[in-house]
């Protein structure tokens, strides 16, 4: 690619590039750039939302740049306050390290294991000590810190802000100083923290990094950011059939954002997909995602099973049957789903029903108060869309 083509490819899907001229200048030197993206291991599993940044790292990697997957084992102990309305509880060191190990196992489903460096920010942040942390804090003002949206709202609303939370942006910014980053990637909610890195690099006499932000990926509900706690996520370690079903459940409009952010297709290639029927385009999207995290055969098998179930109206080949205790009274569908293991909680079951994602014997459940006859000998086919099926007796 020439310089202009590189800029278009690297900026694909991004929201902010600060500054674009700086990125052009760095690329024009013809030397590999140091690309940094940090991930605090606050949960053990990586979902599709996490992979938006990882895929952008891959794009830099494909152009020959040095990519560093930074595990925030130190910053994870502080807890990122971004978007939080209250001080979040800190994880233990043991929890952080256990989650970090699972991250290391999962990132190479996208990134090249030979070309990817994994670093831990405890290496330099622990070495700072109390004296170094005080000096670091002296390079930023409280007034500047309170310009951050979530801090300013909490301050104005008389909500507590713990002092250690103010250290988080400084610690993340110092990562860029220690790594001499040329480019830092992050979600749009991380913009303030990333800009702190630019400021601190100037304070330490370094050329400031380019900041590139990527959109936050909405989950299956199309509203909230993809999150395991909200149950609207697609885990990259999930079974191919589950991934296929979940992708098929997203809206036609959201599908194009997924194409942009979680595939390697160019904007021109994505534009050509719009000529296809939305259902066909969505099937192709599901297969592309499964190929990344499993393989081609798994993608083809998941599509064939989906067609068999939803086009041919057949039950799944590996239908699991759950026997539940009989009851003299009708039972709420949400409770039956939870007891059958088709939902993680009653709240999760209610959310699926509210989204129109639950069928009972091929008829959509249209209300949270819908019940099932729970007498002995009765059985039902319950397939929450994208969650697996169960024959419940």
C-alpha positions as CSV (number, residue, x, y, z in Angstrom):
1,X,0.0,0.0,0.0
2,X,1.1,3.5,-0.6
3,X,0.9,6.1,2.2
4,X,-2.6,7.2,1.5
5,X,-3.9,3.7,1.2
6,X,-2.3,2.8,4.6
7,X,-4.0,5.7,6.2
8,X,-7.4,4.7,4.9
9,X,-6.9,1.1,5.9
10,X,-5.6,1.9,9.4
11,X,-8.3,4.5,10.0
12,X,-11.1,2.1,8.9
13,X,-13.9,2.1,11.5
14,X,-12.1,4.6,13.8
15,X,-13.8,7.6,15.5
16,X,-10.8,9.8,16.5
17,X,-7.3,10.0,15.1
18,X,-5.4,12.6,17.0
19,X,-3.6,13.9,15.1
20,X,-4.0,12.4,11.6
21,X,-1.1,14.5,10.3
22,X,1.1,13.1,13.1
23,X,0.2,9.6,12.0
24,X,1.0,10.4,8.4
25,X,4.3,11.8,9.5
26,X,5.2,8.8,11.6
27,X,4.2,6.4,8.7
28,X,6.2,8.4,6.2
29,X,9.5,7.6,8.0
30,X,9.3,4.0,6.8
31,X,10.2,2.6,10.2
32,X,8.1,0.2,12.2
33,X,5.9,2.0,14.7
34,X,5.3,0.9,18.3
35,X,1.5,0.3,18.7
36,X,0.1,-0.1,22.1
37,X,-3.3,-1.2,23.4
38,X,-4.0,-1.9,27.0
39,X,-6.4,-4.4,28.5
40,X,-7.2,-4.7,32.2
41,X,-7.9,-8.4,32.9
42,X,-11.0,-7.7,35.0
43,X,-13.0,-10.7,33.7
44,X,-11.7,-14.1,32.5
45,X,-13.3,-14.2,29.0
46,X,-12.8,-12.1,25.9
47,X,-15.9,-11.3,23.9
48,X,-16.4,-9.8,20.4
49,X,-16.4,-6.2,21.8
50,X,-12.9,-6.7,23.0
51,X,-11.7,-7.9,19.6
52,X,-12.5,-4.5,17.9
53,X,-9.2,-3.1,19.3
54,X,-7.4,-6.4,18.7
55,X,-8.4,-6.4,15.1
56,X,-7.1,-2.8,14.6
57,X,-3.8,-4.0,16.2
58,X,-3.8,-6.8,13.6
59,X,-4.2,-4.2,10.8
60,X,-1.0,-2.4,12.1
61,X,0.7,-5.8,12.4
62,X,-0.1,-6.7,8.8
63,X,1.7,-3.5,7.7
64,X,4.8,-4.5,9.6
65,X,4.5,-2.5,12.8
66,X,5.5,-3.6,16.3
67,X,2.3,-4.4,18.2
68,X,2.2,-4.7,22.0
69,X,-0.7,-6.3,23.9
70,X,-0.4,-4.6,27.2
71,X,-2.0,-6.5,30.2
72,X,-2.8,-4.0,32.9
73,X,-2.1,-6.1,35.9
74,X,-1.1,-3.0,37.9
75,X,-3.9,-0.7,36.6
76,X,-6.4,-3.5,37.1
77,X,-5.7,-3.3,40.8
78,X,-6.8,0.3,40.8
79,X,-9.9,-0.3,38.7
80,X,-10.7,1.8,35.6
81,X,-13.2,4.5,36.7
82,X,-14.2,5.2,33.1
83,X,-18.0,5.6,32.9
84,X,-18.5,4.6,36.5
85,X,-21.1,6.4,38.6
86,X,-19.5,5.2,41.8
87,X,-16.1,3.8,43.0
88,X,-15.7,0.3,41.7
89,X,-14.4,-2.5,44.0
90,X,-10.8,-3.4,43.2
91,X,-9.9,-7.0,42.2
92,X,-7.3,-9.0,44.1
93,X,-3.8,-9.6,42.6
94,X,-4.7,-13.3,42.4
95,X,-7.9,-12.6,40.4
96,X,-6.0,-10.3,38.0
97,X,-3.3,-12.8,37.3
98,X,-5.7,-15.6,36.8
99,X,-7.7,-13.5,34.3
100,X,-4.5,-12.4,32.6
101,X,-3.6,-16.0,31.9
102,X,-6.9,-16.6,30.0
103,X,-6.3,-13.4,28.0
104,X,-2.9,-14.7,26.9
105,X,-4.6,-17.9,25.6
106,X,-7.3,-16.1,23.7
107,X,-5.6,-13.1,22.0
108,X,-3.8,-15.2,19.4
109,X,-7.1,-16.1,17.8
110,X,-6.7,-12.8,16.1
111,X,-3.1,-11.6,16.6
112,X,0.0,-13.3,15.1
113,X,1.7,-15.0,18.0
114,X,5.1,-14.7,16.4
115,X,4.7,-10.9,15.9
116,X,2.9,-10.0,19.1
117,X,4.6,-8.8,22.2
118,X,2.8,-9.3,25.6
119,X,3.9,-7.0,28.4
120,X,2.6,-6.3,31.9
121,X,2.5,-2.7,33.2
122,X,3.4,-3.8,36.7
123,X,7.0,-4.0,35.4
124,X,7.5,-0.2,35.4
125,X,4.6,1.0,37.5
126,X,5.6,-1.1,40.5
127,X,9.2,0.1,40.0
128,X,8.1,3.7,40.4
129,X,7.5,3.3,44.1
130,X,5.8,5.9,46.3
131,X,8.4,8.6,45.4
132,X,8.0,8.0,41.6
133,X,4.2,8.0,41.9
134,X,4.3,11.4,43.7
135,X,6.5,12.9,41.0
136,X,4.2,11.5,38.3
137,X,1.2,13.0,40.1
138,X,3.0,16.4,40.1
139,X,2.9,16.5,36.3
140,X,-0.9,16.8,36.2
141,X,-3.4,19.1,37.9
142,X,-6.6,18.3,39.7
143,X,-8.4,20.9,37.6
144,X,-7.4,19.0,34.4
145,X,-8.4,15.7,35.9
146,X,-11.9,17.0,36.9
147,X,-12.5,17.9,33.2
148,X,-13.0,14.2,32.6
149,X,-16.7,13.7,32.1
150,X,-17.4,11.0,34.6
151,X,-15.3,12.7,37.3
152,X,-17.0,16.1,36.7
153,X,-20.5,14.5,36.9
154,X,-19.7,12.7,40.1
155,X,-18.1,15.8,41.6
156,X,-21.1,18.0,40.7
157,X,-23.5,15.4,42.0
158,X,-21.6,15.1,45.3
159,X,-20.8,11.5,44.6
160,X,-17.6,10.2,46.1
161,X,-14.4,10.0,44.1
162,X,-11.7,8.0,45.7
163,X,-8.2,9.5,45.4
164,X,-6.8,6.3,43.9
165,X,-9.2,6.6,41.0
166,X,-7.4,9.9,40.0
167,X,-4.2,7.8,39.7
168,X,-5.7,5.6,37.0
169,X,-5.4,8.0,34.0
170,X,-1.9,8.9,35.2
171,X,-0.8,5.2,35.4
172,X,-2.2,4.5,31.9
173,X,-0.5,7.6,30.5
174,X,2.8,6.6,32.1
175,X,2.5,3.2,30.3
176,X,2.9,5.2,27.0
177,X,6.0,7.0,28.4
178,X,7.6,3.7,29.5
179,X,6.8,2.0,26.2
180,X,7.7,5.0,24.0
181,X,4.5,4.4,22.1
182,X,3.9,5.8,18.7
183,X,0.2,5.0,18.6
184,X,-2.2,4.0,21.4
185,X,-5.5,2.4,20.6
186,X,-8.6,2.5,22.8
187,X,-12.4,2.7,22.9
188,X,-14.1,6.1,22.6
189,X,-14.8,5.9,26.3
190,X,-11.0,5.9,26.8
191,X,-10.3,9.2,25.0
192,X,-9.4,11.2,28.1
193,X,-7.0,8.6,29.4
194,X,-5.3,8.3,26.0
195,X,-4.9,12.1,25.8
196,X,-3.3,12.1,29.2
197,X,-0.7,9.8,27.7
198,X,0.1,12.5,25.0
199,X,0.4,15.1,27.7
200,X,2.7,13.0,29.9
201,X,4.9,12.1,26.9
202,X,5.5,15.8,26.3
203,X,6.3,16.3,30.0
204,X,9.0,13.6,29.7
205,X,10.4,15.1,26.6
206,X,9.1,12.5,24.2
207,X,7.2,12.8,20.9
208,X,3.5,12.4,21.8
209,X,1.7,9.3,20.6
210,X,-1.1,9.3,18.1
211,X,-4.4,8.5,19.7
212,X,-6.8,6.3,17.8
213,X,-10.2,5.5,19.2
214,X,-12.6,2.8,18.1
215,X,-16.4,2.7,18.6
216,X,-17.9,0.7,21.4
217,X,-19.6,-2.4,19.9
218,X,-23.3,-2.7,20.9
219,X,-24.4,-6.1,22.1
220,X,-27.2,-8.4,20.8
221,X,-29.8,-6.0,22.1
222,X,-28.5,-3.2,19.8
223,X,-28.6,-0.7,22.7
224,X,-26.1,-1.3,25.4
225,X,-22.3,-1.9,25.0
226,X,-21.5,-5.5,24.7
227,X,-21.0,-6.8,28.2
228,X,-20.9,-10.2,29.9
229,X,-22.7,-8.7,32.9
230,X,-25.6,-7.6,30.6
231,X,-25.8,-11.0,28.9
232,X,-25.7,-9.4,25.4
233,X,-22.3,-10.7,24.4
234,X,-20.8,-13.1,21.9
235,X,-17.8,-14.9,23.6
236,X,-15.0,-15.8,21.2
237,X,-14.7,-19.2,22.9
238,X,-18.3,-20.1,22.5
239,X,-19.4,-23.0,20.4
240,X,-19.8,-22.3,16.6
241,X,-23.5,-23.0,16.7
242,X,-24.1,-20.5,19.6
243,X,-22.1,-17.8,17.8
244,X,-24.0,-18.4,14.6
245,X,-27.4,-18.1,16.3
246,X,-26.4,-15.0,18.2
247,X,-25.1,-13.2,15.1
248,X,-28.4,-14.1,13.3
249,X,-30.3,-12.5,16.1
250,X,-28.9,-9.0,15.7
251,X,-30.7,-6.3,13.7
252,X,-30.1,-5.8,10.0
253,X,-28.8,-2.2,10.8
254,X,-26.4,-3.4,13.5
255,X,-25.0,-6.1,11.2
256,X,-23.2,-3.5,9.1
257,X,-21.4,-2.1,12.2
258,X,-20.3,-5.6,13.0
259,X,-19.0,-6.0,9.4
260,X,-17.0,-2.8,9.9
261,X,-15.6,-3.5,13.3
262,X,-15.2,-7.3,13.6
263,X,-14.1,-8.4,10.2
264,X,-11.1,-7.7,8.0
265,X,-13.1,-6.7,5.0
266,X,-12.3,-3.4,3.4
267,X,-15.0,-0.7,3.2
268,X,-15.4,-1.4,-0.6
269,X,-15.9,-5.1,0.1
270,X,-18.5,-4.4,2.8
271,X,-20.3,-2.0,0.4
272,X,-20.8,-4.8,-2.1
273,X,-22.4,-7.0,0.6
274,X,-25.3,-4.5,0.8
275,X,-26.5,-5.8,-2.5
276,X,-27.3,-9.1,-1.0
277,X,-30.5,-10.0,0.9
278,X,-30.0,-9.1,4.6
279,X,-30.4,-12.7,5.8
280,X,-27.7,-13.9,3.4
281,X,-25.4,-11.1,4.4
282,X,-25.9,-11.9,8.1
283,X,-25.2,-15.6,7.4
284,X,-21.9,-14.6,5.8
285,X,-21.1,-12.4,8.7
286,X,-21.7,-15.2,11.1
287,X,-19.4,-17.5,9.1
288,X,-16.6,-14.9,8.9
289,X,-16.7,-14.6,12.7
290,X,-16.7,-18.3,13.3
291,X,-13.8,-18.8,10.9
292,X,-11.7,-16.4,12.9
293,X,-12.2,-18.1,16.2
294,X,-12.7,-21.7,15.1
295,X,-12.3,-22.8,11.4
296,X,-13.9,-23.0,8.0
297,X,-15.4,-26.4,8.6
298,X,-17.0,-25.3,11.9
299,X,-18.5,-22.2,10.1
300,X,-20.0,-24.4,7.4
301,X,-21.4,-26.9,9.9
302,X,-23.0,-24.1,12.0
303,X,-24.6,-22.7,8.9
304,X,-26.0,-26.1,7.9
305,X,-27.4,-26.7,11.3
306,X,-29.0,-23.3,11.4
307,X,-30.6,-23.8,8.0
308,X,-31.9,-27.3,9.1
309,X,-33.5,-25.8,12.2
310,X,-34.9,-22.6,11.0
311,X,-35.5,-23.2,7.3
312,X,-36.5,-26.8,7.4
313,X,-38.2,-26.4,10.8
314,X,-36.4,-29.4,12.3
315,X,-35.2,-29.8,15.9
316,X,-31.4,-29.7,16.4
317,X,-29.5,-32.9,15.8
318,X,-28.0,-32.9,19.3
319,X,-31.2,-32.0,21.2
320,X,-30.6,-32.1,24.9
321,X,-33.6,-33.1,27.1
322,X,-34.1,-31.8,30.6
323,X,-36.5,-33.3,33.1
324,X,-38.0,-30.9,35.6
325,X,-40.2,-31.7,38.6
326,X,-43.9,-31.7,37.8
327,X,-46.1,-29.1,39.5
328,X,-49.8,-28.8,40.1
329,X,-49.7,-25.2,38.9
330,X,-48.6,-23.5,35.7
331,X,-45.0,-22.2,35.7
332,X,-43.6,-19.0,34.3
333,X,-41.7,-19.6,31.0
334,X,-38.8,-17.5,32.5
335,X,-38.6,-19.8,35.5
336,X,-38.7,-23.0,33.3
337,X,-35.9,-21.5,31.2
338,X,-33.7,-20.8,34.2
339,X,-34.3,-24.3,35.7
340,X,-33.6,-25.9,32.3
341,X,-30.3,-24.0,32.1
342,X,-31.4,-22.0,29.0
343,X,-30.8,-18.7,30.9
344,X,-28.2,-17.8,33.4
345,X,-30.8,-16.2,35.7
346,X,-34.4,-15.3,35.9
347,X,-33.5,-11.8,34.9
348,X,-31.6,-13.1,31.9
349,X,-34.6,-15.2,30.8
350,X,-36.9,-12.2,31.1
351,X,-34.6,-10.1,29.0
352,X,-34.6,-12.8,26.2
353,X,-38.4,-13.0,26.3
354,X,-38.7,-9.2,26.2
355,X,-36.5,-9.2,23.1
356,X,-38.8,-11.7,21.4
357,X,-36.0,-14.2,21.3
358,X,-37.9,-17.2,22.9
359,X,-40.1,-19.7,21.3
360,X,-42.2,-22.5,22.9
361,X,-43.0,-25.2,20.3
362,X,-42.2,-22.7,17.5
363,X,-44.5,-20.0,18.9
364,X,-42.9,-16.8,20.1
365,X,-43.5,-16.0,23.8
366,X,-45.1,-12.6,23.8
367,X,-45.2,-11.7,27.5
368,X,-43.2,-12.1,30.7
369,X,-46.2,-13.6,32.4
370,X,-46.7,-16.4,29.9
371,X,-46.8,-19.8,31.7
372,X,-46.5,-23.5,30.8
373,X,-48.5,-26.4,32.0
374,X,-46.1,-28.1,34.3
375,X,-48.0,-31.4,35.0
376,X,-46.3,-34.8,34.6
377,X,-46.0,-36.0,31.0
378,X,-46.0,-32.6,29.3
379,X,-43.0,-31.6,27.2
380,X,-42.1,-28.5,25.3
381,X,-39.4,-27.4,22.8
382,X,-37.8,-24.2,24.0
383,X,-35.2,-22.6,21.7
384,X,-34.0,-19.2,23.0
385,X,-32.5,-17.6,19.8
386,X,-28.8,-18.1,19.7
387,X,-28.6,-19.7,23.1
388,X,-29.1,-23.4,22.4
389,X,-32.2,-25.6,22.6
390,X,-33.8,-27.8,25.2
391,X,-36.7,-30.3,25.3
392,X,-38.2,-29.7,28.7
393,X,-40.4,-32.3,30.3
